[in-house]
Amino acid sequence: IEVVYNTVNLGFWDTAGQEDYNRLRPLSYRGADVFLLAFSLTSRASYENIHKKWIPELRHYAPNVPIFLVGTKLDQREDKQYLIDHPGAAPITTTQGEELKKMALILILQQSVLLKYK
């Protein structure tokens, strides 16, 4: 990508979250300039994973690297029919999102691909 007349090399790594990779995963953090963590705004498990695993792990191994949080499925969080059709869905509140923001010490974005919310 080109940013203000400077070429930027952008690479994405999708790391494995399984416990089997706990010792190997931190090796991929070296040299990172930013972390991007995405979680579903309709899934308590997704939120808990970010809250209890990913942010603490990244803060431990790369304490000075910024973390960007992206909350996905914003359109479904407030869709009553979706919540009826998916009884396991547990919408994440704005307050809970703000808690993550404080932990990450950076920015949270909420988005919906379907409705083009930002």
N, CA, C and O of each residue as an XYZ file, in Angstrom:
472
protein
N       0.840     -1.160      0.000
C       0.000      0.000      0.000
C       0.898      1.239      0.000
O       2.056      1.183      0.413
N       0.342      2.358     -0.471
C       1.086      3.608     -0.421
C       0.368      4.546      0.541
O      -0.829      4.798      0.403
N       1.102      5.050      1.502
C       0.554      5.969      2.493
C       1.374      7.248      2.441
O       2.564      7.239      2.755
N       0.748      8.335      2.049
C       1.399      9.641      1.933
C       2.754      9.511      1.230
O       3.787      9.918      1.760
N       2.724      8.952      0.064
C       3.895      8.809     -0.787
C       4.962      7.870     -0.233
O       6.085      7.850     -0.738
N       4.638      7.112      0.774
C       5.562      6.108      1.301
C       4.977      4.727      1.050
O       3.782      4.504      1.243
N       5.815      3.814      0.624
C       5.360      2.444      0.435
C       5.420      1.721      1.768
O       6.420      1.784      2.482
N       4.346      1.042      2.088
C       4.255      0.301      3.345
C       4.063     -1.167      3.010
O       3.174     -1.521      2.234
N       4.889     -2.018      3.589
C       4.752     -3.458      3.411
C       3.775     -3.968      4.458
O       4.035     -3.877      5.658
N       2.662     -4.500      4.006
C       1.610     -4.945      4.905
C       1.495     -6.461      4.833
O       1.251     -7.021      3.764
N       1.669     -7.114      5.958
C       1.530     -8.570      6.017
C       0.605     -8.958      7.151
O       0.666     -8.377      8.235
N      -0.256     -9.939      6.907
C      -1.183    -10.412      7.931
C      -0.826    -11.840      8.315
O      -0.495    -12.660      7.459
N      -0.895    -12.126      9.604
C      -0.683    -13.478     10.114
C      -1.932    -13.879     10.871
O      -2.385    -13.159     11.761
N      -2.481    -15.009     10.524
C      -3.618    -15.565     11.258
C      -3.040    -16.651     12.151
O      -2.645    -17.714     11.673
N      -2.992    -16.380     13.443
C      -2.360    -17.335     14.351
C      -3.368    -18.337     14.882
O      -4.553    -18.035     15.024
N      -2.882    -19.523     15.170
C      -3.728    -20.587     15.723
C      -3.992    -20.318     17.195
O      -3.068    -20.013     17.950
N      -5.225    -20.428     17.595
C      -5.585    -20.165     18.981
C      -5.608    -21.401     19.860
O      -5.787    -21.293     21.073
N      -5.428    -22.585     19.263
C      -5.488    -23.811     20.047
C      -4.351    -23.877     21.056
O      -3.260    -23.355     20.825
N      -4.630    -24.529     22.180
C      -3.628    -24.647     23.243
C      -2.348    -25.317     22.764
O      -1.271    -25.021     23.281
N      -2.444    -26.214     21.786
C      -1.256    -26.898     21.262
C      -0.213    -25.908     20.747
O       0.973    -26.233     20.688
N      -0.643    -24.719     20.378
C       0.259    -23.724     19.791
C       0.672    -22.630     20.769
O       1.319    -21.662     20.369
N       0.314    -22.764     22.030
C       0.606    -21.711     23.009
C       2.085    -21.349     23.078
O       2.422    -20.178     23.250
N       2.971    -22.332     22.948
C       4.404    -22.028     23.055
C       4.982    -21.522     21.739
O       5.980    -20.802     21.744
N       4.382    -21.881     20.627
C       4.901    -21.451     19.330
C       4.370    -20.079     18.900
O       5.081    -19.306     18.259
N       3.135    -19.789     19.253
C       2.473    -18.575     18.792
C       3.264    -17.295     19.090
O       3.385    -16.445     18.208
N       3.808    -17.129     20.306
C       4.535    -15.884     20.599
C       5.734    -15.629     19.684
O       6.180    -14.489     19.556
N       6.253    -16.668     19.054
C       7.375    -16.472     18.133
C       6.963    -15.614     16.934
O       7.797    -14.932     16.339
N       5.693    -15.651     16.588
C       5.225    -14.868     15.436
C       4.977    -13.401     15.788
O       4.705    -12.596     14.897
N       5.064    -13.046     17.051
C       4.798    -11.667     17.473
C       6.002    -10.746     17.276
O       5.847     -9.527     17.194
N       7.184    -11.321     17.201
C       8.396    -10.511     17.070
C       8.348     -9.680     15.789
O       8.077    -10.198     14.706
N       8.608     -8.416     15.928
C       8.655     -7.523     14.777
C       7.303     -6.954     14.363
O       7.222     -6.187     13.403
N       6.244     -7.321     15.077
C       4.916     -6.801     14.724
C       4.828     -5.314     15.065
O       5.325     -4.876     16.103
N       4.202     -4.558     14.195
C       3.993     -3.129     14.427
C       2.609     -2.841     14.993
O       2.392     -1.809     15.628
N       1.680     -3.754     14.763
C       0.308     -3.589     15.247
C      -0.366     -4.962     15.266
O      -0.031     -5.840     14.471
N      -1.311     -5.133     16.178
C      -2.123     -6.348     16.224
C      -3.561     -5.973     15.913
O      -4.043     -4.926     16.346
N      -4.241     -6.819     15.167
C      -5.641     -6.632     14.825
C      -6.408     -7.828     15.380
O      -6.195     -8.961     14.948
N      -7.296     -7.576     16.334
C      -8.098     -8.634     16.945
C      -9.558     -8.412     16.585
O     -10.101     -7.331     16.816
N     -10.191     -9.427     16.023
C     -11.608     -9.335     15.667
C     -12.417    -10.265     16.560
O     -11.983    -11.369     16.888
N     -13.599     -9.800     16.944
C     -14.495    -10.630     17.745
C     -15.933    -10.335     17.352
O     -16.252     -9.243     16.883
N     -16.795    -11.324     17.548
C     -18.202    -11.182     17.199
C     -18.944    -10.430     18.293
O     -18.804    -10.741     19.476
N     -19.730     -9.446     17.895
C     -20.545     -8.692     18.846
C     -21.796     -9.460     19.275
O     -22.609     -8.951     20.046
N     -21.946    -10.697     18.768
C     -23.085    -11.532     19.161
C     -22.635    -12.793     19.892
O     -23.445    -13.689     20.131
N     -21.371    -12.875     20.244
C     -20.848    -14.094     20.858
C     -20.081    -13.794     22.140
O     -19.025    -13.162     22.118
N     -20.625    -14.254     23.241
C     -19.949    -14.089     24.532
C     -18.607    -14.824     24.520
O     -17.624    -14.319     25.061
N     -18.555    -16.015     23.907
C     -17.311    -16.792     23.853
C     -16.225    -16.034     23.092
O     -15.062    -16.043     23.493
N     -16.599    -15.386     22.007
C     -15.649    -14.606     21.221
C     -15.103    -13.443     22.048
O     -13.900    -13.182     22.044
N     -15.985    -12.756     22.750
C     -15.595    -11.651     23.633
C     -14.656    -12.144     24.735
O     -13.619    -11.532     24.994
N     -15.022    -13.249     25.380
C     -14.205    -13.791     26.474
C     -12.823    -14.199     25.975
O     -11.831    -14.029     26.684
N     -12.757    -14.734     24.761
C     -11.469    -15.114     24.179
C     -10.549    -13.904     24.048
O      -9.364    -13.982     24.370
N     -11.094    -12.795     23.578
C     -10.310    -11.564     23.451
C      -9.916    -11.055     24.835
O      -8.764    -10.695     25.073
N     -10.889    -11.032     25.740
C     -10.721    -10.475     27.086
C      -9.740    -11.283     27.935
O      -8.868    -10.714     28.590
N      -9.881    -12.594     27.922
C      -9.104    -13.435     28.842
C      -7.866    -14.072     28.232
O      -6.968    -14.492     28.962
N      -7.800    -14.151     26.900
C      -6.652    -14.808     26.280
C      -5.792    -13.853     25.451
O      -4.614    -13.647     25.745
N      -6.399    -13.272     24.409
C      -5.589    -12.562     23.429
C      -4.980    -11.261     23.937
O      -3.784    -11.040     23.750
N      -5.759    -10.401     24.567
C      -5.180     -9.141     25.045
C      -4.115     -9.402     26.103
O      -3.029     -8.830     26.006
N      -4.374    -10.248     27.121
C      -3.309    -10.511     28.100
C      -2.049    -11.116     27.462
O      -0.931    -10.757     27.831
N      -2.236    -12.028     26.509
C      -1.077    -12.650     25.862
C      -0.266    -11.626     25.075
O       0.961    -11.593     25.171
N      -0.944    -10.799     24.307
C      -0.231     -9.790     23.519
C       0.431     -8.746     24.408
O       1.537     -8.297     24.108
N      -0.217     -8.358     25.481
C       0.380     -7.397     26.418
C       1.615     -8.000     27.089
O       2.565     -7.282     27.400
N       1.603     -9.303     27.311
C       2.749     -9.964     27.942
C       3.948    -10.036     26.986
O       5.067     -9.682     27.360
N       3.708    -10.492     25.761
C       4.807    -10.716     24.817
C       5.181     -9.486     23.992
O       6.301     -9.400     23.490
N       4.272     -8.550     23.849
C       4.541     -7.356     23.034
C       3.840     -6.158     23.673
O       2.894     -5.612     23.105
N       4.304     -5.753     24.850
C       3.586     -4.737     25.627
C       3.465     -3.367     24.963
O       2.564     -2.602     25.306
N       4.334     -3.046     24.038
C       4.309     -1.709     23.435
C       3.689     -1.665     22.043
O       3.664     -0.614     21.403
N       3.191     -2.799     21.578
C       2.613     -2.849     20.236
C       1.117     -2.525     20.321
O       0.400     -3.146     21.106
N       0.638     -1.563     19.527
C      -0.785     -1.201     19.566
C      -1.683     -2.367     19.148
O      -1.314     -3.196     18.316
N      -2.865     -2.401     19.749
C      -3.872     -3.412     19.419
C      -5.109     -2.687     18.892
O      -5.632     -1.778     19.537
N      -5.561     -3.097     17.722
C      -6.822     -2.605     17.175
C      -7.862     -3.698     17.355
O      -7.643     -4.842     16.956
N      -8.984     -3.350     17.949
C     -10.080     -4.290     18.160
C     -11.172     -4.018     17.136
O     -11.545     -2.868     16.905
N     -11.680     -5.078     16.527
C     -12.761     -4.937     15.561
C     -13.920     -5.812     16.014
O     -13.814     -7.038     16.044
N     -15.021     -5.172     16.365
C     -16.234     -5.908     16.717
C     -17.053     -6.137     15.461
O     -17.482     -5.176     14.822
N     -17.278     -7.398     15.093
C     -18.002     -7.733     13.866
C     -19.473     -8.038     14.162
O     -19.860     -8.210     15.318
N     -20.271     -8.101     13.124
C     -21.693     -8.460     13.205
C     -22.526     -7.439     13.984
O     -23.451     -7.803     14.710
N     -22.191     -6.175     13.827
C     -22.928     -5.114     14.515
C     -24.415     -5.156     14.165
O     -25.264     -4.922     15.025
N     -24.729     -5.454     12.904
C     -26.126     -5.512     12.479
C     -26.904     -6.588     13.228
O     -28.093     -6.412     13.495
N     -26.257     -7.692     13.570
C     -26.945     -8.799     14.240
C     -27.101     -8.569     15.738
O     -27.982     -9.156     16.365
N     -26.270     -7.737     16.306
C     -26.334     -7.494     17.747
C     -27.691     -6.942     18.164
O     -28.179     -7.251     19.251
N     -28.293     -6.140     17.322
C     -29.573     -5.516     17.660
C     -30.739     -6.058     16.839
O     -31.838     -5.505     16.878
N     -30.504     -7.131     16.101
C     -31.536     -7.729     15.260
C     -32.324     -8.752     16.079
O     -31.840     -9.851     16.350
N     -33.534     -8.378     16.465
C     -34.353     -9.241     17.326
C     -34.597    -10.610     16.693
O     -34.557    -11.628     17.385
N     -34.851    -10.643     15.385
C     -35.109    -11.925     14.722
C     -33.863    -12.805     14.747
O     -33.962    -14.010     14.982
N     -32.707    -12.223     14.509
C     -31.459    -12.995     14.576
C     -31.286    -13.587     15.976
O     -30.926    -14.756     16.115
N     -31.537    -12.797     16.993
C     -31.366    -13.264     18.372
C     -32.370    -14.358     18.719
O     -32.052    -15.256     19.499
N     -33.578    -14.300     18.155
C     -34.567    -15.363     18.358
C     -34.118    -16.638     17.646
O     -34.206    -17.732     18.204
N     -33.635    -16.491     16.408
C     -33.205    -17.642     15.607
C     -31.919    -18.281     16.118
O     -31.643    -19.440     15.808
N     -31.141    -17.556     16.883
C     -29.859    -18.041     17.415
C     -29.869    -17.889     18.934
O     -29.304    -16.936     19.470
N     -30.519    -18.841     19.632
C     -30.682    -18.707     21.087
C     -29.367    -18.638     21.862
O     -29.351    -18.165     22.998
N     -28.283    -19.092     21.278
C     -26.988    -19.024     21.961
C     -26.303    -17.676     21.822
O     -25.298    -17.408     22.480
N     -26.854    -16.831     20.960
C     -26.247    -15.513     20.748
C     -26.374    -14.683     22.020
O     -27.425    -14.652     22.660
N     -25.298    -14.022     22.367
C     -25.277    -13.174     23.567
C     -24.646    -11.846     23.180
O     -23.422    -11.715     23.192
N     -25.469    -10.861     22.838
C     -24.930     -9.583     22.373
C     -23.970     -8.944     23.378
O     -24.213     -8.931     24.585
N     -22.886     -8.421     22.841
C     -21.889     -7.725     23.647
C     -22.306     -6.261     23.715
O     -22.570     -5.634     22.689
N     -22.362     -5.727     24.915
C     -22.804     -4.347     25.101
C     -21.681     -3.361     24.780
O     -20.507     -3.727     24.721
N     -22.064     -2.130     24.581
C     -21.077     -1.073     24.359
C     -20.152     -0.961     25.566
O     -18.952     -0.736     25.405
N     -20.694     -1.114     26.765
C     -19.882     -1.056     27.989
C     -18.826     -2.153     27.995
O     -17.677     -1.906     28.360
N     -19.207     -3.364     27.591
C     -18.235     -4.457     27.526
C     -17.158     -4.155     26.484
O     -15.981     -4.443     26.703
N     -17.555     -3.583     25.366
C     -16.585     -3.191     24.349
C     -15.614     -2.151     24.877
O     -14.422     -2.190     24.573
N     -16.126     -1.225     25.665
C     -15.263     -0.201     26.265
C     -14.267     -0.820     27.247
O     -13.138     -0.345     27.366
N     -14.680     -1.881     27.951
C     -13.753     -2.583     28.847
C     -12.578     -3.145     28.056
O     -11.427     -3.038     28.481
N     -12.872     -3.745     26.904
C     -11.801     -4.266     26.055
C     -10.901     -3.138     25.577
O      -9.678     -3.277     25.544
N     -11.505     -2.038     25.213
C     -10.735     -0.889     24.729
C      -9.725     -0.438     25.779
O      -8.577     -0.142     25.450
N     -10.147     -0.384     27.036
C      -9.231      0.017     28.114
C      -8.095     -0.979     28.267
O      -6.951     -0.592     28.502
N      -8.410     -2.270     28.133
C      -7.372     -3.300     28.248
C      -6.368     -3.201     27.106
O      -5.164     -3.361     27.307
N      -6.873     -2.938     25.917
C      -6.010     -2.908     24.741
C      -5.266     -1.587     24.621
O      -4.233     -1.507     23.957
N      -5.785     -0.563     25.258
C      -5.181      0.769     25.213
C      -5.106      1.314     23.797
O      -4.124      1.951     23.416
N      -6.135      1.063     23.033
C      -6.132      1.576     21.667
C      -7.555      1.805     21.199
O      -8.318      2.452     21.917
N      -7.936      1.334     20.092
C      -9.147      1.689     19.382
C     -10.035      0.475     19.167
O      -9.551     -0.635     18.942
N     -11.329      0.700     19.238
C     -12.273     -0.368     18.909
C     -13.169      0.116     17.776
O     -13.674      1.238     17.800
N     -13.353     -0.733     16.802
C     -14.234     -0.444     15.678
C     -15.360     -1.460     15.702
O     -15.129     -2.645     15.942
N     -16.564     -1.004     15.456
C     -17.689     -1.919     15.328
C     -18.148     -1.829     13.884
O     -18.316     -0.737     13.341
N     -18.350     -2.991     13.265
C     -18.713     -2.938     11.863
C     -19.672     -4.047     11.489
O     -19.805     -5.061     12.175
N     -20.331     -3.810     10.375
C     -21.221     -4.784      9.769
C     -20.965     -4.763      8.275
O     -21.084     -3.717      7.637
N     -20.620     -5.894      7.722
C     -20.394     -5.977      6.286
C     -21.717     -5.804      5.542
O     -21.772     -5.149      4.501
N     -22.779     -6.393      6.083
C     -24.069     -6.347      5.397
C     -24.658     -4.947      5.321
O     -25.150     -4.534      4.271
N     -24.610     -4.225      6.416
C     -25.235     -2.909      6.453
C     -24.245     -1.772      6.264
O     -24.622     -0.600      6.280
N     -22.996     -2.118      6.088
C     -21.938     -1.132      5.889
C     -21.867     -0.136      7.032
O     -21.591      1.046      6.825
N     -22.125     -0.633      8.263
C     -21.955      0.209      9.454
C     -20.484      0.404      9.715
O     -19.662     -0.458      9.407
N     -20.162      1.544     10.288
C     -18.793      1.779     10.750
C     -18.856      2.552     12.029
O     -17.819      2.869     12.611
